[in-house]
Every structure is written in C-alpha cells, then in structure tokens.
Amino acid sequence: MSMNQNQLEKLIDKMINVIKPNGVSDMGFNLEPMGPYSFKDEYYMRVTYVVPDGSEFLKRDNMKKTDVYRDQWNREIKNTIKDYFGVNVVISSSSIESESYHNRLKQ
C-alpha cells in the first residue's frame, strides 16, 4: 500500500498504544524520507520511549540491559510497521526518557 508521509504518521500515531512495549507509558516518533535516491516507501525514524519516573530502564546500572530492550523494541516496531503498512523504516535513533522530563519538554 502506497501512502504519503502524513498518512503514515497518522496511522502510526493511532497504532502507538498497540505497538508500544510493556513498561513504556508513551512513545514519540519522527519520520523523514530517506532521500531522493531511496525507494518511495522508505523512511528514517527517530523514536522516544517514555517510561515512568521510577522505571528500571532509567537506572544507570541497567544501561546494558536497557540497550538490549531498546534494540528489541526497535526491531518490533520496525517489523510491525513493515507488516501492517508495507513501509520500510530505519530507526536512526532511539532514546528512553522519564515521564517528568518528557512533560517538561512539552511545555
């Protein structure tokens, strides 16, 4: 299914509650076309996972474990988008931030 960037962003936004991993309270994302020489349905994606303030994913001593989880989450999101929408995304960056920090950024 071929769609433009705006349509895809709206569909992913609606699907966030279904595709967000356990322990993640919200997700933010940003899509950008790969460029003029890429295929039509390919995008770079930046993902932010928002977790509760006391989450184990924010603890410094869990960094390696958190990286493993984040890599797994990225693959699941990438595969879900491909399966449902037929669009290839490359997750160029992903991060985890606390709810309180995320809310401060929104203001």
N, C-alpha and C positions, 0 to 999 in steps of 0.2 A: 504494500500500500504506500503510495507516494503522498507525502504531505509536506507542507512548509514548516519552517521553524516555529512559528507562532502556534500552529495547530498542535505540533508535537509537545511544546511546552505546556499547553493547556491539558493535554491528555496525561502527561507525566504528573502534573500537579494534582490531577484528580486521583491518580493511582498511588500517590505518596503513602497514604495510610495503609495500603495493602502491601507495598514493597518495602516499607521501612523495617529494618531489623528489630528483633526483640531488644529491649533496653534503650532504644532510641525513641525519644519523645517527639521529634520533628526532624525534617530534612529540608535543606535548601539546596538549590542547584542552579547552574547557569549553563546554557548551551551556546556554542559558537560553531558556525560552519567550519569545516576543515580547511577550506580554501578553494580557489578556482580550479585546481587540478585534481580534486578529490571527486569521488562519486557523489551523486545527488543526495543520497540519504546517509551521510556520514557527518558526525558532529563530535567536537570536543566537549567534554562535560566536566564541570567542577562541582563537587558535592561537599556539603557540610552536614555532618551528623550532629544533631543537638541532643544532649543527654542530660538527665537530672544532675543537679549540683554535686551530689554525693556519689556519683557513679564510679564504679571501679575503673571505667575507661579513662578517667581523668587523673588517676593516681600515677605518679612518676615511676614507681617501682613496677608498674604493669605495662610499661611502654612497649616491650617486645610482644607481649600477649595482645595488646591493643592493636599493634600493627598487623598482626595476623588476622584479627577480627575485621579490621578495616579493609584489608585486602579481600577477604571472603565476601564482605558486604558489597564491595565494588564489583566483584565478578557477578554476584547475584543480580544486582541492579542492571548491569550491562546486558546480561543474558535475558532478563525479563523484558527489557526494552526491545531487544532483538526479536524475541519470540512473539511478543504481542503486537509490535508496530512495524517490524521488518526494517528497523533502522539500526545502523552500527554506531555505537558511541565508544569513544576512547576517553576514559576517565583520566584527565590530565593531572588532576589534583583532588585530594580529598582531605578533610580535616574533621576533628571532633572538637566541639566546644560546649561549654556548660550552658544551661538554660538562662542563668542570670547574665552571663556575658552576651549571649545571643540577644536577649531582651534589651540590654543597654545599647547594643549596636543598632537596633531597630528605632530607637528614639532619636 
